[in-house]
């Protein structure tokens, strides 16, 4: 039973690392687009559109990266 728990924990950890890596890559793309255009990207990069060819996991990655971008650019 102990080896099963270790394998499941390892798979969950790798999945989390993979997800965070993909979110970071997408976040960098959004930031680079912002630097290139010099304007607010949230108006151009609409994530709420329904794409039939986009999987739920990809949608979740893009939405998480956009939320991270919005939080990082908030002015106090």
Phi and psi in radians as a Rosetta constraint file:
Dihedral C 1 N 2 CA 2 C 2 CIRCULARHARMONIC -1.140 0.35
Dihedral N 2 CA 2 C 2 N 3 CIRCULARHARMONIC -0.690 0.35
Dihedral C 2 N 3 CA 3 C 3 CIRCULARHARMONIC -1.202 0.35
Dihedral N 3 CA 3 C 3 N 4 CIRCULARHARMONIC -0.561 0.35
Dihedral C 3 N 4 CA 4 C 4 CIRCULARHARMONIC -1.150 0.35
Dihedral N 4 CA 4 C 4 N 5 CIRCULARHARMONIC -0.737 0.35
Dihedral C 4 N 5 CA 5 C 5 CIRCULARHARMONIC -1.127 0.35
Dihedral N 5 CA 5 C 5 N 6 CIRCULARHARMONIC -0.706 0.35
Dihedral C 5 N 6 CA 6 C 6 CIRCULARHARMONIC -1.127 0.35
Dihedral N 6 CA 6 C 6 N 7 CIRCULARHARMONIC -0.727 0.35
Dihedral C 6 N 7 CA 7 C 7 CIRCULARHARMONIC -1.151 0.35
Dihedral N 7 CA 7 C 7 N 8 CIRCULARHARMONIC -0.769 0.35
Dihedral C 7 N 8 CA 8 C 8 CIRCULARHARMONIC -1.131 0.35
Dihedral N 8 CA 8 C 8 N 9 CIRCULARHARMONIC -0.756 0.35
Dihedral C 8 N 9 CA 9 C 9 CIRCULARHARMONIC -1.098 0.35
Dihedral N 9 CA 9 C 9 N 10 CIRCULARHARMONIC -0.690 0.35
Dihedral C 9 N 10 CA 10 C 10 CIRCULARHARMONIC -1.124 0.35
Dihedral N 10 CA 10 C 10 N 11 CIRCULARHARMONIC -0.744 0.35
Dihedral C 10 N 11 CA 11 C 11 CIRCULARHARMONIC -1.149 0.35
Dihedral N 11 CA 11 C 11 N 12 CIRCULARHARMONIC -0.717 0.35
Dihedral C 11 N 12 CA 12 C 12 CIRCULARHARMONIC -1.137 0.35
Dihedral N 12 CA 12 C 12 N 13 CIRCULARHARMONIC -0.687 0.35
Dihedral C 12 N 13 CA 13 C 13 CIRCULARHARMONIC -1.141 0.35
Dihedral N 13 CA 13 C 13 N 14 CIRCULARHARMONIC -0.764 0.35
Dihedral C 13 N 14 CA 14 C 14 CIRCULARHARMONIC -1.129 0.35
Dihedral N 14 CA 14 C 14 N 15 CIRCULARHARMONIC -0.652 0.35
Dihedral C 14 N 15 CA 15 C 15 CIRCULARHARMONIC -1.128 0.35
Dihedral N 15 CA 15 C 15 N 16 CIRCULARHARMONIC -0.731 0.35
Dihedral C 15 N 16 CA 16 C 16 CIRCULARHARMONIC -1.139 0.35
Dihedral N 16 CA 16 C 16 N 17 CIRCULARHARMONIC -0.742 0.35
Dihedral C 16 N 17 CA 17 C 17 CIRCULARHARMONIC -1.112 0.35
Dihedral N 17 CA 17 C 17 N 18 CIRCULARHARMONIC -0.729 0.35
Dihedral C 17 N 18 CA 18 C 18 CIRCULARHARMONIC -1.100 0.35
Dihedral N 18 CA 18 C 18 N 19 CIRCULARHARMONIC -0.767 0.35
Dihedral C 18 N 19 CA 19 C 19 CIRCULARHARMONIC -1.086 0.35
Dihedral N 19 CA 19 C 19 N 20 CIRCULARHARMONIC -0.807 0.35
Dihedral C 19 N 20 CA 20 C 20 CIRCULARHARMONIC -1.154 0.35
Dihedral N 20 CA 20 C 20 N 21 CIRCULARHARMONIC -0.603 0.35
Dihedral C 20 N 21 CA 21 C 21 CIRCULARHARMONIC -1.120 0.35
Dihedral N 21 CA 21 C 21 N 22 CIRCULARHARMONIC -0.765 0.35
Dihedral C 21 N 22 CA 22 C 22 CIRCULARHARMONIC -1.149 0.35
Dihedral N 22 CA 22 C 22 N 23 CIRCULARHARMONIC -0.664 0.35
Dihedral C 22 N 23 CA 23 C 23 CIRCULARHARMONIC -1.132 0.35
Dihedral N 23 CA 23 C 23 N 24 CIRCULARHARMONIC -0.721 0.35
Dihedral C 23 N 24 CA 24 C 24 CIRCULARHARMONIC -1.117 0.35
Dihedral N 24 CA 24 C 24 N 25 CIRCULARHARMONIC -0.701 0.35
Dihedral C 24 N 25 CA 25 C 25 CIRCULARHARMONIC -1.108 0.35
Dihedral N 25 CA 25 C 25 N 26 CIRCULARHARMONIC -0.785 0.35
Dihedral C 25 N 26 CA 26 C 26 CIRCULARHARMONIC -1.157 0.35
Dihedral N 26 CA 26 C 26 N 27 CIRCULARHARMONIC -0.675 0.35
Dihedral C 26 N 27 CA 27 C 27 CIRCULARHARMONIC -1.091 0.35
Dihedral N 27 CA 27 C 27 N 28 CIRCULARHARMONIC -0.715 0.35
Dihedral C 27 N 28 CA 28 C 28 CIRCULARHARMONIC -1.133 0.35
Dihedral N 28 CA 28 C 28 N 29 CIRCULARHARMONIC -0.648 0.35
Dihedral C 28 N 29 CA 29 C 29 CIRCULARHARMONIC -1.108 0.35
Dihedral N 29 CA 29 C 29 N 30 CIRCULARHARMONIC -0.736 0.35
Dihedral C 29 N 30 CA 30 C 30 CIRCULARHARMONIC -1.145 0.35
Dihedral N 30 CA 30 C 30 N 31 CIRCULARHARMONIC -0.749 0.35
Dihedral C 30 N 31 CA 31 C 31 CIRCULARHARMONIC -1.112 0.35
Dihedral N 31 CA 31 C 31 N 32 CIRCULARHARMONIC -0.715 0.35
Dihedral C 31 N 32 CA 32 C 32 CIRCULARHARMONIC -1.129 0.35
Dihedral N 32 CA 32 C 32 N 33 CIRCULARHARMONIC -0.661 0.35
Dihedral C 32 N 33 CA 33 C 33 CIRCULARHARMONIC -1.143 0.35
Dihedral N 33 CA 33 C 33 N 34 CIRCULARHARMONIC -0.669 0.35
Dihedral C 33 N 34 CA 34 C 34 CIRCULARHARMONIC -1.122 0.35
Dihedral N 34 CA 34 C 34 N 35 CIRCULARHARMONIC -0.761 0.35
Dihedral C 34 N 35 CA 35 C 35 CIRCULARHARMONIC -1.177 0.35
Dihedral N 35 CA 35 C 35 N 36 CIRCULARHARMONIC -0.623 0.35
Dihedral C 35 N 36 CA 36 C 36 CIRCULARHARMONIC -1.208 0.35
Dihedral N 36 CA 36 C 36 N 37 CIRCULARHARMONIC -0.773 0.35
Dihedral C 36 N 37 CA 37 C 37 CIRCULARHARMONIC -1.555 0.35
Dihedral N 37 CA 37 C 37 N 38 CIRCULARHARMONIC -0.476 0.35
Dihedral C 37 N 38 CA 38 C 38 CIRCULARHARMONIC 1.227 0.35
Dihedral N 38 CA 38 C 38 N 39 CIRCULARHARMONIC 0.520 0.35
Dihedral C 38 N 39 CA 39 C 39 CIRCULARHARMONIC -2.491 0.35
Dihedral N 39 CA 39 C 39 N 40 CIRCULARHARMONIC 3.091 0.35
Dihedral C 39 N 40 CA 40 C 40 CIRCULARHARMONIC -1.243 0.35
Dihedral N 40 CA 40 C 40 N 41 CIRCULARHARMONIC 2.115 0.35
Dihedral C 40 N 41 CA 41 C 41 CIRCULARHARMONIC -1.441 0.35
Dihedral N 41 CA 41 C 41 N 42 CIRCULARHARMONIC -0.336 0.35
Dihedral C 41 N 42 CA 42 C 42 CIRCULARHARMONIC -1.100 0.35
Dihedral N 42 CA 42 C 42 N 43 CIRCULARHARMONIC -0.462 0.35
Dihedral C 42 N 43 CA 43 C 43 CIRCULARHARMONIC -1.363 0.35
Dihedral N 43 CA 43 C 43 N 44 CIRCULARHARMONIC -0.513 0.35
Dihedral C 43 N 44 CA 44 C 44 CIRCULARHARMONIC -1.480 0.35
Dihedral N 44 CA 44 C 44 N 45 CIRCULARHARMONIC -0.602 0.35
Dihedral C 44 N 45 CA 45 C 45 CIRCULARHARMONIC -1.749 0.35
Dihedral N 45 CA 45 C 45 N 46 CIRCULARHARMONIC 1.388 0.35
Dihedral C 45 N 46 CA 46 C 46 CIRCULARHARMONIC -1.514 0.35
Dihedral N 46 CA 46 C 46 N 47 CIRCULARHARMONIC 1.994 0.35
Dihedral C 46 N 47 CA 47 C 47 CIRCULARHARMONIC -1.632 0.35
Dihedral N 47 CA 47 C 47 N 48 CIRCULARHARMONIC -0.248 0.35
Dihedral C 47 N 48 CA 48 C 48 CIRCULARHARMONIC -1.451 0.35
Dihedral N 48 CA 48 C 48 N 49 CIRCULARHARMONIC -0.048 0.35
Dihedral C 48 N 49 CA 49 C 49 CIRCULARHARMONIC -1.196 0.35
Dihedral N 49 CA 49 C 49 N 50 CIRCULARHARMONIC 2.472 0.35
Dihedral C 49 N 50 CA 50 C 50 CIRCULARHARMONIC -1.462 0.35
Dihedral N 50 CA 50 C 50 N 51 CIRCULARHARMONIC 2.082 0.35
Dihedral C 50 N 51 CA 51 C 51 CIRCULARHARMONIC -1.922 0.35
Dihedral N 51 CA 51 C 51 N 52 CIRCULARHARMONIC 2.160 0.35
Dihedral C 51 N 52 CA 52 C 52 CIRCULARHARMONIC -1.234 0.35
Dihedral N 52 CA 52 C 52 N 53 CIRCULARHARMONIC -0.524 0.35
Dihedral C 52 N 53 CA 53 C 53 CIRCULARHARMONIC -1.557 0.35
Dihedral N 53 CA 53 C 53 N 54 CIRCULARHARMONIC -0.003 0.35
Dihedral C 53 N 54 CA 54 C 54 CIRCULARHARMONIC -1.675 0.35
Dihedral N 54 CA 54 C 54 N 55 CIRCULARHARMONIC 2.254 0.35
Dihedral C 54 N 55 CA 55 C 55 CIRCULARHARMONIC -1.382 0.35
Dihedral N 55 CA 55 C 55 N 56 CIRCULARHARMONIC 2.831 0.35
Dihedral C 55 N 56 CA 56 C 56 CIRCULARHARMONIC -1.083 0.35
Dihedral N 56 CA 56 C 56 N 57 CIRCULARHARMONIC -0.677 0.35
Dihedral C 56 N 57 CA 57 C 57 CIRCULARHARMONIC -1.115 0.35
Dihedral N 57 CA 57 C 57 N 58 CIRCULARHARMONIC -0.740 0.35
Dihedral C 57 N 58 CA 58 C 58 CIRCULARHARMONIC -1.149 0.35
Dihedral N 58 CA 58 C 58 N 59 CIRCULARHARMONIC -0.686 0.35
Dihedral C 58 N 59 CA 59 C 59 CIRCULARHARMONIC -1.104 0.35
Dihedral N 59 CA 59 C 59 N 60 CIRCULARHARMONIC -0.725 0.35
Dihedral C 59 N 60 CA 60 C 60 CIRCULARHARMONIC -1.135 0.35
Dihedral N 60 CA 60 C 60 N 61 CIRCULARHARMONIC -0.684 0.35
Dihedral C 60 N 61 CA 61 C 61 CIRCULARHARMONIC -1.124 0.35
Dihedral N 61 CA 61 C 61 N 62 CIRCULARHARMONIC -0.823 0.35
Dihedral C 61 N 62 CA 62 C 62 CIRCULARHARMONIC -1.133 0.35
Dihedral N 62 CA 62 C 62 N 63 CIRCULARHARMONIC -0.708 0.35
Dihedral C 62 N 63 CA 63 C 63 CIRCULARHARMONIC -1.169 0.35
Dihedral N 63 CA 63 C 63 N 64 CIRCULARHARMONIC -0.709 0.35
Dihedral C 63 N 64 CA 64 C 64 CIRCULARHARMONIC -1.135 0.35
Dihedral N 64 CA 64 C 64 N 65 CIRCULARHARMONIC -0.723 0.35
Dihedral C 64 N 65 CA 65 C 65 CIRCULARHARMONIC -1.148 0.35
Dihedral N 65 CA 65 C 65 N 66 CIRCULARHARMONIC -0.674 0.35
Dihedral C 65 N 66 CA 66 C 66 CIRCULARHARMONIC -1.194 0.35
Dihedral N 66 CA 66 C 66 N 67 CIRCULARHARMONIC -0.683 0.35
Dihedral C 66 N 67 CA 67 C 67 CIRCULARHARMONIC -1.129 0.35
Dihedral N 67 CA 67 C 67 N 68 CIRCULARHARMONIC -0.667 0.35
Dihedral C 67 N 68 CA 68 C 68 CIRCULARHARMONIC -1.126 0.35
Dihedral N 68 CA 68 C 68 N 69 CIRCULARHARMONIC -0.693 0.35
Dihedral C 68 N 69 CA 69 C 69 CIRCULARHARMONIC -1.125 0.35
Dihedral N 69 CA 69 C 69 N 70 CIRCULARHARMONIC -0.765 0.35
Dihedral C 69 N 70 CA 70 C 70 CIRCULARHARMONIC -1.117 0.35
Dihedral N 70 CA 70 C 70 N 71 CIRCULARHARMONIC -0.743 0.35
Dihedral C 70 N 71 CA 71 C 71 CIRCULARHARMONIC -1.166 0.35
Dihedral N 71 CA 71 C 71 N 72 CIRCULARHARMONIC -0.598 0.35
Dihedral C 71 N 72 CA 72 C 72 CIRCULARHARMONIC -1.315 0.35
Dihedral N 72 CA 72 C 72 N 73 CIRCULARHARMONIC -0.362 0.35
Dihedral C 72 N 73 CA 73 C 73 CIRCULARHARMONIC -1.806 0.35
Dihedral N 73 CA 73 C 73 N 74 CIRCULARHARMONIC 0.158 0.35
Dihedral C 73 N 74 CA 74 C 74 CIRCULARHARMONIC -1.185 0.35
Dihedral N 74 CA 74 C 74 N 75 CIRCULARHARMONIC 2.374 0.35
Dihedral C 74 N 75 CA 75 C 75 CIRCULARHARMONIC -1.727 0.35
Dihedral N 75 CA 75 C 75 N 76 CIRCULARHARMONIC 2.345 0.35
